[in-house]
Amino acid sequence: MSEAAQQVEGARGFLQKLRDLGPALSPSEQKLAALVLAESQRVTRMSLAAFAAEANVSQPTAIRFCRALGCDGFPDFKIRLAQSLMVGQPFVHGEIRSGDALDAVADKIFSSSIDALQMMRAQLDLTAVEAAVSAISAARRIELFGHGLSSVTAFDANQKFMRLGVPTIHHIDSHLQRMSAATLGPGDVAIGFAYTGRVRDVVLTAKLAVERGATLIGITRSDSPLARISSIVIGVDTLENTFVFAPMTTRMAHLAVVDVLATAVAMRSGPSGLKQIRRVKNALRDQWMVGPDDGLGASDEADDRAEVGVPDKRRRARPDRSEEP
C-alpha cells in the first residue's frame, strides 16, 4: 500500500479507534470522547479552550486525550478528525496510474479536489480567520510572499487585496521578497504562503518580517516551521504529499482560503470599500467585449452586492425572445 493510501486508510479508521479506546480512557477523557462522537463536525471548528469547557474538563486533560489517540496535540487531532469525516474514500493523485483512461483521470482529480475543499472547510479555524481579517483590514501595507508553486496563491491574493485600496506588494523573485520584508514595520502585515512550510527562502523571509515588527499570517501546514513563527496561523493540512507530487488539491485549498479572506475583508470595508472595488474594476471597463443585453445597465448597488457574492434578487431575468420573428 502506498504512503498516500495508508494516510487515507488511517483517516477513515480514526473514529473507530476512538470507539475502541473508550473503555481504557479515564472518566474525564471519556467525556471528551462522548463529545467527539456526538458532535464531530462541531468539534473540528472548536478551539482547545472551547473543547475542554464543553466537556467540563481541563485543557491539559484535553491534550492528554489527543495524545492517547496518537495525535501530536489538539491541532493534529482536529486534522485527523476532519479527515475521518470526509464522505467516501478520497482519491489521491498518487493513485493515478499510467494505464488510467482519461475519464478516470478526470474523475480522480475532480473527486480529490472536492474532498480537499470539504476537508478544508471542516478544519478551517474561524478564530484565526477572524484575526487575519482584522489584521488585514487595519494594515498600513500588505506584503505577500511565497516560493515556487506557492507563489501562485500569493499572486492571486495580491490582485484581490490590491482592489481594497491598501498598498499590496508581491515580488516574484525570492531575493526581492526578502529585501522588501526588511522594509516592513509595526502596522504592516506579511502573509506567507507555503504548501509545506519548510522551504528555506520562505521561512527566512518570514523571520525577517517578524523581526521588523510586522504581523505575520502563515497560510501553511499547521505543524510547519513557518506556522511556528507566525503571529496568526491558518492551517491548510491536506492528505496530498506535496514533497513528491506537484500540488493540486493543496493549491485549491489555499486559493479557497484566499477567497474567504478577501470576501470577508471586502464585506467589513462597508460601502466605501465596495465603491473602491468598483472603481478598480471599472478602470478596465473599456476593455470589456460586451453586447447591449449584457447587463451594463445594472445599478451600482447591484454591482456592489455582486462584488461580495451577494445575489441581487431584484435583478430581472432577460425576456425570452425565442418566439420573436
N, C-alpha and C positions, 0 to 999 in steps of 0.2 A: 504493500500500500504506500502511495506517495506521501510525502510530508504534508502537502496541502489537503489530501484526502483524510489523513489522520486528524488534522485540525478540525475538519468538518465533522468527523465522527465523534470527536471529543466534545464538540459544542452540542451535538444532538443529545448526548448522554448526561449532560450536566445536571438537569433537574432530577433525572432518575438517581444519580449519585447522591443528591441531596436527600431524596426519599429514603434511600437505603441507609444513609448515615444517621438518620433521625434518632433511633434509639440510643446511639452512642454519644449523642450530644448532651451537654449539661442542660438543666431546666431553662436557663436564660437563653442558651443557643437554640433550644427547641422553639422558643417564642419567635426568634428571628426566622427559623426555618418555616414555621407556620405562616408568617407574614409573607415570605418569598413565594411560597406555594399558592397562597390565596390572592396575592396582589403582584404577580410577577412583573407585568408591564409597568405598573406604577413605581415599583422599586428601582427599575432601571433609570428612572429620572430623579431619584432622591439623592440628597447629599448624605454624607456619613452621619451628620448630626440628626437629620430627619429620620433616617433609617433606624438609628438607635432609639430615638424618642418614641417613634411609632410602636416599637416593641417593648418600650419601657425597660430598656437595659442601658448599660453604659457604652460609650464609644469604644473603649478597649475591648469589651466583650464582643462588640460587633466586628472588630478587626480580627479577634481570635476565631470567630465564626468563619470569616472569609478564608483564613489560613487553614482551618480544618478541612475546607473544601479544596485545598491545593492552590489557592489563589495567593498572589503576592501581597494583596491588600484590597481595599474596597473598590478602587477604580478597576482593577483587574477582575474582581468579582462581577461588577456591573457589565463589563465587556462580555464575559463568558455567559452571563445570564441572558444578555441581549442576543447573543449568537444562538443560544438554545431556543429562543422564542421565534426565530425565523421560520416561516412557513415552508415546509418541504426542504429537501436537501439541495443546497445551493450548488450551482456549477462553479467550478473554479477554472481559470484559464489554463492551468497546468494539466487539466484533464482533456483538453482539445488534442486530438490525435491526428497524425498525418493522413490517415485514411478517412477522416470525417467528411461527409458531404457538406456542401455549402449551407444547406438549410440547417444541418446540425450545428455547424459553427455559429450561425446567426442565432439559433435558439440558445446555445450555451452563453454567448456573450450578452444577449439581452436579459436572460434569466439571472446571470450573475450580477449585472448592473442593477436590476430591480431589487434583488436580495440585499445588495450592499447598501442601497438607499434606505430600504426598510430597516436594516440593522443600524444605520447611522441615525435615523430618526429616533429609534428606541434608546440609543445610548447618548444622544445629544444632551449635554449638560446645559440646561437653560439658564442656570445661575451664572455660569461662565459666559454664555452668550450675552446675557443682560449686562454683565460687567464690561464686556468688549464693546457693546453698542454705546454704553455711557462714555467709555474712553474715546472711542472714535468720534462721537458727536461733539465732544469738548476739545478735540485735538487741535493744536495750532498747526500741525503738519503731520502727514501720514507717510511713513516710509515703508515700502513693500519690498520684500526680498525673498528669493528662492533660487535654487540652483538646478540646472538641468531640466528635467521634465516638470519639476515643481514650479518652475518659473512660469509655466503656462497658467497656473492658478493665480500667481502674483500679477501677471499681465491682465487677466480677466478682472481681478479685484481693482486694479488701477483704473481701468476705463469705467468701472461702476462708481467708485468713490470719487473720482475726479468730477463727476457731474454734480456732486453735492456742494461744490464751491470751496472745498478745503484743499490747500496745496498738497497734492498727492504725487509721490515720486516713486518710480520703479526703473532701476537700471538693469539692463540685461547682463552686463559684464559683472562678474563677481568681485573684481577689484574695485570697480566703481561703487558697488553696493557697500563695501566696507569703508571706503573713503567717505561716502555720503553719511553712513552711520556715525562717523566721527564728528559730524556737524550737528547731530541731534542734541536735544537738551530737555529739561523738565517741561512738561506741557505737550511734548511731541509723543507720537505713537509709532512704534515699529511693529509691523506684522510679518512674522516669519512663516513661510510655507515649506513644509518638508514631509515627503511621504514616509520616510524612515526616521527623520530627526537625528540622524547620525552622520551627516555629511559635514566635513570639517569646515568648509568655507561658510556654510550657513550658521553653524554654531559660533564660529569666531565673530561673524558679523553681529549675531545676537548678543554676544557678550559685550561687544563694544557699545551697542545701543544701551544696554543696561548700565554700563559704566558711566555713560553720558547722562544718565538720569531719565531716559525715556521709558515710557510704559511699553513693555514687550508683550505682545499677544502671539502665542505659539499655536499654530494650527498644524498638528502633527500627531504622531503616536504618543499616547499618554505616559508611556514608560521610557521615553527617549531622553537623551541629553538636552535637546532643545526644550523639551517640556519642563525639565527640572530647573532651568534658569529663567523660565518665562514668568512674567507677573500674572498673566491670565492664560490658561491652557484650555483650548477647545480640542479635546481628544478625537482623533479620527483613527479608529482601530478596526481595520478590515481583515478578512481572512486571507487576502491576497499577499503572496510573497513577493514584495517589490524588489528584493535583492536578486531574484532570479528572473522574474518576468517584467516586461515593460508595464508600468502601472496603467490599469484600465479602470477597474471598479473603484480603486482608491482615488483616481483623478475625479470620477463622478461624485464621490462623497465630498471631496474638497470643494468642488465647484458648487455643490448644493449648500455647503456651509457659507460660502461667499454670498450666494443669493439670499440666504436668511439674514445675514448681517447687513447687506446693502439695503434690503427691503425694510428692515427694522429701523435703520438709521434714517432712511427717507421718510418713513411714517412719523418718526419722532421730530423731524425737522419742521413739520407743520406746513401751513400754506406758503410761507415764504420759501421754504426749502423746495417745495414742489414747483413753484414758479421758476426757481433757479434751474431745476432739472429740465423744465420745458424750454427755457432759453437756450440751454446747451443743445438740446435735441433739435430745436428749430434753427440752430446755426447751420445745419446741413439741409434745411428744407428744400433748397433749390436743387438738391441732388436726387430727390425722390422722383422716381418714374411712376406716376400715378395718373389715373383717369378721372373723369368728372364724378364718378359714383364711388370713389374710394375713401370717402369719409373725411375730406378736408373741411367740410362744414361743421364737424363735431365741435361742441362747445369746449372752452378752455377747462371748465370744471370736469368734463368727461375725460379730457386728456390727462388732467391731474390725477383722477381716480385710476385711470389705466396705468399710470406710471408705477403705482404701488400695488398693482394686481387686483384692484377692487373693481368688480364688474359694474358697468353703468346700466341699471335696469331700465332707465328711461330711453336708452338708445333704440330707435325703431328699426325693425327688420327692413331690408330693402324690398320694395314691391316686386311681386312675381310678374315678370314681363314675358313669361314663356308663351302666353297666348296672344301677345301683341302681334300685329301684322308686320 
